[in-house]
Structures are given as C-alpha cells and as structure tokens.
Amino acid sequence: MCKTKKLLLILCFPLLYLQAQKAPSVDLLIKETSGFLGLGGSRIIKIELSNKEQQLPLNSQNVNGNSLFFFLLSPSNDWQLTEDFIEEELKKIYILQDGEKTLLNWRSPLIVKGNNSVLFGFPKTFKLYRPFYFQYQFDKEIIRKAEFKVPQEYWPGYDRFTNLVENAEKAFALNEYKNAIRYYEQILADSNLSIFTQFEDIKNKRNSCFRAYSDELVDLFQKVKIDTQSNIRYRISTMDKYRNEVKYIMDSLPRLEWEISSLDTNVSPILSKCRDIFFEITTSRDSLQQILDDQLTRWIVEGSIIGKDELLYTCIIEALAMAFSSLDFADTLATSLNIVTPDEYIARLEKNNILESYNTFIRICQERFKMHLPIFPINFLPNLRKDTSLFSLPYYSMLKAVNDYYYGDWNSAKKEILQIFKTCYEPSINSAFDMMRVVINQREKPIPAEVTKLLAEAIEMEKANNLENAKEKYQQALLIAPDYAYGYFLQGKFFSRINDYIRAIHSFQQAFKFDTLYLTAYRECYHTFLKQSNFTEVINVYTTALSKGNNYYEVNYNLGIAYLGQADPAKAIHYFQQALALNPKSYRANIQLGLAYQNMKNYQKAREYFNNAISLDPMRQEAIDYLTKLNEIQRASK
C-alpha cells in the first residue's frame, strides 16, 4: 500500500482530543427569585466535573480514579453559598439516569473562595459516558433539572483506548502490520472500551491491516518465486514463512466473538485472495522441495547405478535398516511410523555429513506411509538388492519385509523374515522380525478377542506386581486358545521373570511346538537352560529347531556355544562353520572358531580365524587381543 493511502487511512480516523480546555459543567436553576419578598434575582448553581483533589487539568485518570464521581458546586451568578444552604438544599440535588436515582454520598466543607463552593460526590451507580440529569427537588411538584454530558476524553479507559489507537497507527505507518493488528485486537477484546464512538471503526481498521499485510505477502512471495539465484533451501524456508503468515491471516481475520464473519463483504475478498496465494505458495514450495529431496536422496535410491561412495552408502543403509527394524510391528493401528534411530548411527551419519539426506529419506517414507503407498520409493529396494553383498547383515530383506508388511503383502514379508533369520547374527533384529511374523499369523488367523483381553490384563497385573492374578489370567487365556503359541511365549516370559524356570521352559516348548518357526521361543528356552548350565537340553532345543527347518545362523551358532559348554570342540567347530557358511561376515563366528581351534591346539587354524575377524572389523580390539594371546601361548610352548 502506498504512503499516501496509508496517510489517508490514519487521517480518516476521527481524532480524539487529548486534553479538554475546561471542565464540563451545567447551570441548574435553584430559585426563580430570592431575598426579601422575592425581590432578589434568581439563584443558579454551576456544577462542574471534578475529582476529589480538585486537580487540574482534568483527565480520564483523575476523574475516574476514586470510588466516587466528584462535582464542584458553586454560585453561577451574584450570590454566595452559605453553610445553611449547603445543609438545607444540597441534599435535594440528585442524579437521574434511565429512571434511576443516584443520591449524594459525600460532600466537603464549605470552600471559602470567591462566592464559595463545595465539592460533592456520587456513587458510581450511573454511567459517566452516557447523558444524565442533575435534578433539584424544589418541592413535591416542582423539579428543576439540567442535562449533563461528559465528553469522552474523561470516560474510563480513554487513555488506554487512545494509546492503543496511536500505537496501532504508528505500527501501520511502519508496515508493522501484525503489531498494528495486535493493538487493534486489544481494543476489541476489551468490552469496557466499546463505550467510545470510534470503537466500531476499529474493526475496519483491523481489516485494513490484514488487507495490507496480505498484499505485502503476495509481493514478497512473487519475488522469492522468481529468485532462481538464491539457495533452494533458503527459498523453501522463506516460502514456508510466507505460507504460515498467510495461514495466520486466514485463521485470525474472522472472529465470531467480535461479530467479524468470513462472509462479511470487507472480509471475504481478503480471505479469498489468501486462499489463492496459499495454494500458489504451497505448490511452488512443494515443487522446490521435490527438487531438493531428489538431490538429497537420489544416490540412496539408485545405489550402485550412480557409482556411489561405498562408505556413505553402507553407512546410510545400515542406519535405515536399524531404524525401520525398531518399529513396533504389534501396533496395527499406527497412523505414522514411530522410527527410532540408535544414537551411534546418528553420530555416524553426522560425521559423514549425510544426516540431512537420511532425514529427508525418512520423511519421504513417512509421507508415503500416510498416503497408503509402499513405504520406500519405487526403485530403492530393487537397487538395494543388487548391492546385498556389501553388507554383513540382510539389510535388503529387513527393509523389504517392512515395506511388504505395511503394504499388506504378508506372504512376501514372511519370506523375507525367513531370509533374515537365515543370515542375521543379531538376536535383537531377529526378535523384532519374529514379532512381525507372529503378528502376521494373528492377522491371518485371528484369535478370540477375549484371549487378547485376558493377556493384556495379565501384563497389566504383572506390572502392578499382582503376580497370582497375572498367572491366572495367562492360564485362562490358554484354556480358551490351547494352541496359541504367542500366548505360551508370553506366559513363559512371565515365569522366567519370576524365576519359575520349570514352568518357563514348558511354556516356551509349547510355543515352538505350536509354531515350529518361533525362533525367539527357541532362544528363550535356550537361555533358560543355559542359566542352569544344562547344555544337553540346550542342544536338544536347537536340534529340534533344525529338524523343524530352522537352519539359521543363530541356531547353528548357539549350538556351537552349547557344544563348547559340553567340552566337545569338534562338534562346536562343525556348527560354527555352518553358521559362518550362512554369513561369512560374522565377526563372532570367526572368533569362536579361532577359540575352538586354539583349544584343540590347532594354532594355525586358530590364527586363520582370528585374522579373518580382524579383516572384517579392524577397529574392534577383541580379535587382536585373542591373536596376541595365541602368540604368547605358541612362544611358551616352544
């Protein structure tokens, strides 16, 4: 808006006088005649607005700053006030407004000055900002009266009102439209200020601020829209700021409590313009964001096709796999992906300056999930599959399982889960995807709602340390669903926590009896026997798992541990080698093979596997320490 228009806008607002030249007053006729035989002239009193201290000049603060309204009464023509007059006549004067009388409440002693005067006060039961009458009860039939109108510069709140108007107009002149709006809204929000004649025009003033602000935002947006020289991030953040401000106008301009409707003739055009520009800003901003997103994530999606930096690519894929495996797959009502990335991976991403790419990729996945699309961009998984050999863990299968699970392709998800089990050496990852497999089974073959309810109650009772009732709830649930593997698993965990190992083992065995692929149930049973150093039963658990088709890295590795515990290094070596065949990049399997061969005094083989471990992860100290100790053993044996 041009300066001329702004000046006109300020000047068109009615000016409020900041200072009255003299106190407002009226003359009230008391007597038509006076003196002996009525030969004297009339008696008229002058009533002036005042304050208790008779402070001049008058203003809204000293007029309204006491519990009473004060007026100064003095003779208006050539006669004098006396004590007798005050005692006899003053009490006959009262204020009348809308048929309601307000009687004198207080008076001062006679003020001896000129024709003398007296200060008197009335309770604030009448409105100073509306006309009222001073009335004098001459007798039962004769009442003399005089109308009194108090100019608005003496009304309560006048200073606040004028200060807010002045501040708003200054802010408007400086193009500080939001500040001007805030000042006008303080006026509108204060019902006590509605007494002023200019109050209604405040709405129009406020509308003018919104109109000017929307015009300014349009101009600013058009400039940044065509500014191809600026950084794309700067343009996006600037458009975000402008879009938020346009939304502020759309949300704030209509106010029903002030009777400002979106359909008002001077409001609707502003809102219509804002809706149009909001859409235009959003479209332009999203277009820029897509360009930036593509710049940041194309190398992740395309993988080896674009000749990636292998270190960076490996770093980000590992972080993505760990983040998406952190999801709560049992939460089937989730409306967003509650992804948790371990701190160590965040630190690695920051160190390699690819955290922004990572966060952008995660955001894209969140957006796709909310639109009920496959989580990952179309070419991401096929390209990742080509690069599987780069990784020590089955990251492709992990991410593919997540993608298929949330898209509802459960058969494909279950196939990928088995691929994860086959090569994954991290029990926590296997546990997460075993939970996904259990949830899929439940969704394909739903259990009675009563069973779910009983198990939930059991868990809550256990948290409250109400163990007997918790145990009873578990038993009730399994009486209703006697072949429910997950129910037995939960019961087994309960018994394990209260150190009832016999019942825990039985529950875990029932779990993998009814679900022969229940890798986590096998593991929990294994750990329970391991606590008792019962290696024979540990071997039986995993031998059973192998016989049921669970030829996985974890099963073979744990069998190797069990045979070491049974002092049978030859069989331990066999199963460690089976585990290593499933995942040649297992650091731990190489370490265990090195230790097993060392125990058999096959130092050459032991050295070979310790060196393999060092090659897999040169930064880890464990293999180096074992190799150092092996060297000492060999030197001592010579």
N, C-alpha and C positions, 0 to 999 in steps of 0.2 A: 504494500500500500504506500502511495507517495506521501511525502511530508505534508503537502497541502491538505490532503484528505485527512491526515491524522490531526492536523491543527484544527480543521473544521469539526472533527469529531469531539475534540476537547472543548471547543468554544460553544458547541451547541448544547452542552450540558448546562442547565440552569445554575448560575453562580450562587453560592451560599455566603451571606455576609458573615464575616468572621467577628465583627465587633459592632454592637449597637451604639449609636451616638448618644442615646439617653435611655433611661429606664422606661419601659412601657407603663402607662398609667391611665386611669379614667377619673372623671369627676362624678361624684354621687351627691345629688341634692338631698340635704337633710331637712331643711325647713324653708318654706316659702318666705316667711317673714320672721323677724326676731326683735328683741328689745321690748321696751315699754309700749303697750297697746299695739304691738306688732308693727311699730313704726320703723323698726330697723330693716335692713336688707335681708336677702336670703342667705342661708348658710349652706355652703357646698364644701365637701371634703374631697381631697385629692388622694387617690390610692395608687401607690407605686409598687411595682415588683421590687423585692429587695432580698436580702439574706440576713442572717442573724447578726453578722458583724457589720452590716451596712457597708460592705466592701464594694468599692467601685474601681474600675468599671464592672458591670455585671457580665457573667458568662454562664454557660450551662453547668459548670462545675460548682461555682459558689451559690448558684440558685438552687441546685438540687442536692447539695452536699450535706443536708441536715435531715432530721426525721420529720421536720415541718416545712411547709412553704411559708415564706415571710413576706409581708407587705408593710410599707410605711404609709401611715395616715397623717395628713397634715391639712390645715385650712387652705381652701383654694382661693378665697377672696379675703376681704379685710376684716377678719375676726381671729380670735385666738382660742386654741384648745385649753381647756381647764381640767383640773382633776375631777370636778363634778361631772363634766361632760363625759369624760372617759368612764367614770363609774356608772353613769346612768345610761349613756347612749351607745357605747361601744359594743355592749353585749347584744344590741339589737341588729348588729350587722352580721350577715352570714353569706355563705357562697351557695349558689344553686346551679346544679348541672344535671341535665336529664331528669329533672324532678326530684333529685336527691339533694338534701341539705347537708352542708358541712359547717359546723359551728366553730366559733372561736375557741382555740385551745390554750393560747398563751398570749400575754402582752407584756411589754416593757413598761417601766415607769415613764412618766411624762418627760419627754426630751425638751428641755427649755432652750429653744433656739429659734429665732425669727418669731413666727406665730405659734411656736411649739409644735411638737409632733409626737407620735407614739408608734412603736413597732409592734405588730401583732402577727401571730402565726396560726395556721390552719393545718389540721392533719392531712396527709396525702391520700385522702379518700376520693379525690377528684383528679381528673387528668389535666395536667398543665398544658398539654399540647392541643386541647380542644377548647372552644369558647365556653365561657361560664359567666355567670352574673354575680355581681355583688348586690345584695339586696338589704334594704333598711326597713325594718318593721316599724313604721311611724305609729300606727295603731292597728286595731283589728281589721280595719277596712283599707287602710292606705299603706301600700308598699311601694317604696321607691327603689328603682334598680338601674344598674349600669352594666353593659356588656364589657367583658374584659377578654381580649385576645392577646395571647403571649406569642411573640414572634419565635420562629423555630430555632433561632440561634441560642435560645435559653432552654430548649427542650432537653430532657435527659438523653444522653447518648450523642448529642450534636457533635462534640469534639471527636469522638470515635468515628462517627459517620464521615465527617469531612476529612479526617486524616486518612481514612481508608480510600476515599474517593481521590484525594490528592496523590496518594502513593500509587494507586492504580493508573492514573493518568500519566504520571511520570514514567512508570514501567512501560506503558503502551508507547509513549513517545520514544523510548529507547529500544523498541522492538522486543522487549522482555514480556512476551505475551502471556506465558504461563504464570509469571508473577502477577501480572495485572489481573488475570483470571482469579488467582487465589485471593487477592484483595477484594474483588467484587463478590466472590463467594462467601467471604467472611461477613459481608454486609447481608447477603441473602440468608445466611444461616442464623443470623441474629434477629429474631422476631421483634425485639424491642426497637430495632431501627426502622421497622416498617411504618412508623408514625410519620416519617418525613415524606414530603410531597414528591421528592425525587426518587424514592425507593423503587417504584415500578420501572423507571427508566434504567435501573441498574441491570435488569435482565437484557435489555437491548445492548447496553454497553458490553456486557459479558459476551453476548453473541458476536458483537463486532470483533472482540479479541479472538474468539475461536475462528472467525472467518479470516482475519488477518494471519493467524498462525497457520491455518491450512494453506493459504496462498503461499506463505513463505516456504512451507514444507514441499509444496509442489515444485517451486523454483529450485530449491536445494537438491531435490531428487533428480530433476532433469539434468542438472549439472553433473552429478556423480554418475548418472546413467551413461552419458556420452564421454566420460573421462576415461578413455582407454589407456592413458599413460600411467595412471595410479596402480598401485599394487592391488591384486584381486582380493586379497584378504581385507585390505582397507575398504574397498568398495562394498564388500559384503557386510562388514561390521557397520559401515555408515548407513547402508540401506536398512539394516536391522534397527538401527537407532531411529531412522525416519519412520519406519513402519510402526514401531512401538509408539511413537508420538502421534501418528495418525490414529492408531487404535485408542490412544488416550482421549483424543477428541471425540471419537465415535462413542466411547463408553461414558464420557464425562458430560458432554453437552446436554443431552436430555436429562432432566431431573424432575421426577414426578412430585417430589416433596415441595418443589418451588413452582409447580404447575408449568414446567417447561417440557412440552411434549415433542417427541421426534416428528410429529405431524404438523407442528407449528409452521406457518408459512416462512418465518425467518430462520427456522432451524433445519427444516427438511432439505433445502438446497445445499447447506453446508455438509450435512450427513451424506447426501447423495454423492457429492464431489469427493468426500473422504473415502467412501466405499470404492469408487472408481480408482482412486490413486492407491489405495491399499492393495487392490488386486494387481495393479500395474507394478508396484514395488515388489510384491511377493513373487510375481512371475519373473521379473528381472533378477531379483536376488537369488531365486531358486536356480535360474539358468546359470548364473555365475557360480553358485555352489556346486552344481553338477560338473562344471568345468574344473573347479578346484578339486572336487572329490576324485575326478578321473585322474588328475595329475598326481594326486597323493596315493592312489590305490591301484593304478593300472599295473604297476610292477608286481603287486601282490597277486592280483587276479591272473596275470599272464604267465607268471613263473618263469621257467627256463626259456620260454619263447623269445623273451626280450633280452636275453643274455644278462640275467640278474646278477647282483652281487650275492654270492652264495651265503656268505656270513650273515648278511642282513636278512636275506630271505629265510634262512633257517631260524634266525632269532625270532622273526615275527610269526612264523608258522607255529613254532613251539609255544609262543605266548598265546596265540589264538586257540590252539588245541587245549591248553591247560585252562584257559578262561571258559571255553564252552563246556568243558567237562565238569566245571564247577556248578553248573545249573542244577536246580532241584527238579529232577525229572518226575518226581512224585506229585509235584504241584501242577495238576492238569488244568487248573483254572487261571493260570498266569496270563496276564494281558501284556506283559513285557518280559524281556529276558533279563533276569537278575544275575548279571555276569560279574564274577569276582576274579580279578587277575592277581595272582600272587605278587607280593612286593618285589621279589627277586627278579621277576620277569619285567615289571615296570622299570626297575632300575636299569636293566639291560637295554630295554628299548630307549630309555632316555640317553644312556651312554652312547648308543649308536645313532642318535638323532632321528629315530623313526617312530617316536611316540605319537606324533600328530597323524602319521599315516595309519597307525594302529587304531587310534581313537576314531578316526574317520571311518575306517572299515567296520568297526564295531557299531557305529551309529547307522551306517547303511544297513547292516544286518538287522538292527532293531527296527528300522523303518520297514524293511521287507517283511519282518515277522508280523508287525501290526497290520500290514496290508494283506496278510494271509498268503504270502508268496513263499517259495523256498527261501530259507534264510540267507544263503550265500549267493552272490552274483553268478550268473549262468555258467561262465567258463572257469570259475575258480576251482571247483573240485576236479573236473577232467584234467586241467593243467597240473594241479597238485599231485594227482595220481601218477603222472609221468615222472615226478620228482621224488617218489617214495623212497628211493634208495639213499637219498641224502640224510634220512632221519633214523635215529636209533629207536624210536617208538612209532607205533602205527598211527601217525597223526592224520593221515588221509582217512582211514577207517573211523577214527574218532569223530572227525568233523562231518564225514558223510553220514554217520549214524545219527548225529544231532540233527542234521538237515532233514534226513528222512523221517525221523521221529516226529518233529514238529510239523512236517508237511503231511503226516498221516500215512506214509508208506512204511508200515510197520514190518512187513516181511523183509524188505530191504534193510531196514535198521537192524533187525535181528541177525541177518547175515553178516553185517559189518561188526556187530558186537562179538560174534564168534571169531572174526578175524583179529579183533583187538585182543581177546583172551589168548589167541594163539601165540602172539609175539610180545605182548606187553609185560614188562618186568616190574611195573609199579602197581602194587596192590591197591593203592587208593584209586587209581584210574579204573582198574578192573571192577572195584566195588561200585564206582559211580555208574558204569555202564551195565553192571549186573542189575542195579536198581532200575535202570531204564528197561532192561529185558523183563524184569518182574512186573513193572507197570504195564508194559505192552501185553503180557499174558493176562493180567487182570482186566484190561480193557477188551481183550478178545474173548475172554471167558469171565464175565463179571461174577463176583461173589455176592452173597446176600448182603444187603445194606446193614442188617443187624450185626453181622460179623465185623464189618468196618467200624460200626459204632462201639462195639464191645472192646475192640483192640485200641481204639482211640481213648476210651475210658480207662483201660488198663495202663496206658502210657501216662496219662494224667495222674492216676493214683500212685504210680511208681514215683513220679516227680514229687508228689506230696508225701513220699515215704510211707504210703499206705500199702505195704507190701502184700499182706494177706489178701486184701480185696483185689489188688492188681493181679495176683496169681489166679484168683477165682475167675476174674474177667477173661484172662487168657484161656483158661480151661473151658469156660462157657463158649467162647468163640470157636474153639476147635471141636467141641461137641457138635456144633451146628455145621461146621465145614471141616470134617475129619481128614480131608486130603489137601488142605490149603497149605502149601509149602511156606509161603511168606509168613503165615500165622505161626507155624512152628519155629521159623527163624527168629521172629520177634520174641517168642517165648524163650527160646534158647539164649538170646542175648540177656533177657531178664534174669534167668537162672545163673548165667555167667557173672552178672553184676553182683548178685548176692552170694557168690562163691558156692553155689549148689551145682558142682561140676557134673555129677552123675546125670541129673535131670537136664542140664545144659547139653551134654553130649547126646543124650537120647533125642532131644528136640532138634538138634542140628542134623542128626542122622535121619530123622523123619522128614526134614526139609529137603535133603538131597535124595531121599527115597522117592518122594512125590514129584520132585523136579530134578531130574538127573543132571541137568546142566547148571545147577546152582553153585557156581564157583565160590561165592562168598560163604555159603554154608559149609562147603568142604574146608575152606580156610579157617573158619571159626572153630570147627571141630578139631582141626589140626592144632590150632593154638591151644585149645583146652587140654588136649592130650600132651602137648609139648610142655605145658606148665607142670605136668606130673612126671615128665621125663619118660613117658610111655611111648618109646619110639616104635615098638611093634604095632601099636594101634594107629600111630601116625602113618606108618607105611600102609596099613590096611585101608585107611581113609583114602589116600591118594591112589592106591592100586585100584580101589573101587572106582574112583573118578576116571582113571584111564580106561577102565573096562567099559565105562558108560560113554566113551567118545570124547573125553575132556583131555585130549593130547595137547596141552598148552604149556607154554614156557613156565608159568608159575607152578603148575602141578609137578613138572619134572624137576624144577629147581628145588622145591620143598621136599621132594622125595630124596634128592641128593643130600639135603641137610639131615633128613631123618636117618639115612644110612651112615652118614658121618657120625651121628649120635649113637648109632648101634655099632660103631667101630668097624664098619665094612666099607673102606675107602674104594674098593674096586667097583662095587655097585653104585656108590656115590658118584664116582667118575662117570659111569655109564649115564646116569640121569642128568648130571651137569652137562655132559656132552650133548644129550638130547635137547636140553634147554638152549644150549649155545647154537645148536643146529637151527632151532626155531628163531633165535635172534642173535646173530653173530656179534652184534654191537653191545652186548650186555657186559658191562664192566664187572658186575658182581659175579657172574658165572665164571669169567676168566680168573678172578681172584680165588674163588672156591676150588676151581680145577688146579690152580697153582698150589694151594694149600694141601689138597688131596694127594697130588703127586709128590709134594715135599714129604708128607707123612709116609709115603711108600718109598722114600729115599730116591725117587726118580728126579734128581735135581735138574737134569736137562729139560725135561717136560715142564717142571715147575717154573723154571726160568722163562720158558717159552710163553706160558700163560700170563705170568706177571708182566712180561714185556708187552704182550697183547693189550693188557689192561692199561698200561702206560700210554700206548699208542692211541687207545680210544679216548683217554682223557688225561693229557699230560699235566693238567693243573691240579689233579687230585693227588693227595700225598700217600694214600693207603698202599697202593701197589708199589710205590717207591720204597716205603718202609719195609714191606714184605721182601722185596728183592734185596734190600740191604741186609736184612736178617739172614736171608738164604746165603748170601755171600759169606757171612760170618760163620754159618754152620759148615759150609764147604771148607773154609780155611781151617776150622777147628778139627775137621775130620782127617786132614792130611797129616 
